[in-house]
Amino acid sequence: MTMQPKRILLAEDEGTLRDFVSRNLRARGFEVLEASNGLEALAVWEREEPHLLILDIMMPRMDGLAVCQRVREHSAIPIIVLTALDAEYDKVTALDLGADDYLTKPFGVEELLARVRAVLRRTQGESQPSGGVKKFGELEVDLPGHNVWLRGEAVRLSRTEFELLAQLVSNAGKVLTHRILLQRIWGPEYGGEAEYLRVYVNRLRHKIETDPAKPRYLVTEPGVGYRFVAPEIERTHWRSSTS
């Protein structure tokens, strides 16, 4: 059976760049839908149901961040944003609004293709976390079922949020470095994008921590990475250190 090509919606108001990117994506077997402004991008997304959005931030009629926010209210479709701004604030804003990845202009074709393949690969969900249902005090994580409950109430997590929590929960008590987490969740092409983790850990803390400013479960190891602290591990460590 022949697999249907993945449909990518490319929203970019600069015609020369849009044509260049489109030609390269088509040459690699992707089907490309095009839009030149934000409102057109929303209309094409609703009508064509693509597998991936590539959104330029600076577009007329509606910018890429606004499009990202509108789409994310209704869909988990992967989104890559293109930005001419190298400021970390703009990148974090894009991630915080629901983007899965970003590229700073100018970028190379191979870099773009690597990000496209990586985001499609990780959002197809081929792999399932091993392990059963894990309970940590008021928090319950069903790894194979992709479900989380806090004090008996279901917690709604995005795919990436759950994958990050699953990695930390599966290695409770161990420090996972930024590079390890990025490569396990985003893919082997990643390793230096620590701001991705800051955004997603912050989201998780607001969803599962009683006081996100004083996290009980998701602990930062400054300059290294993150660690999931299970209550029983914390108690064991306290007993051993005081005995």
Secondary structure, DSSP 8 states (H G I E B T S, - for coil): ------EEEEE-S-HHHHHHHHHHHHHTT-EEEEESSHHHHHHHHHHH--SEEEEESS-SSS-HHHHHHHHHTT----EEEEES---HHHHHHHHHTT-SEEEESS--HHHHHHHHHHHHHHHTT-----S-EEEETTEEEETTTTEEEETTEE----HHHHHHHHHHHHTTTSEEEHHHHHHHHT-TT-SS-HHHHHHHHHHHHHHH-SSTTS-SSEEEETTTEEEE--HHHHHHHHHHHH-
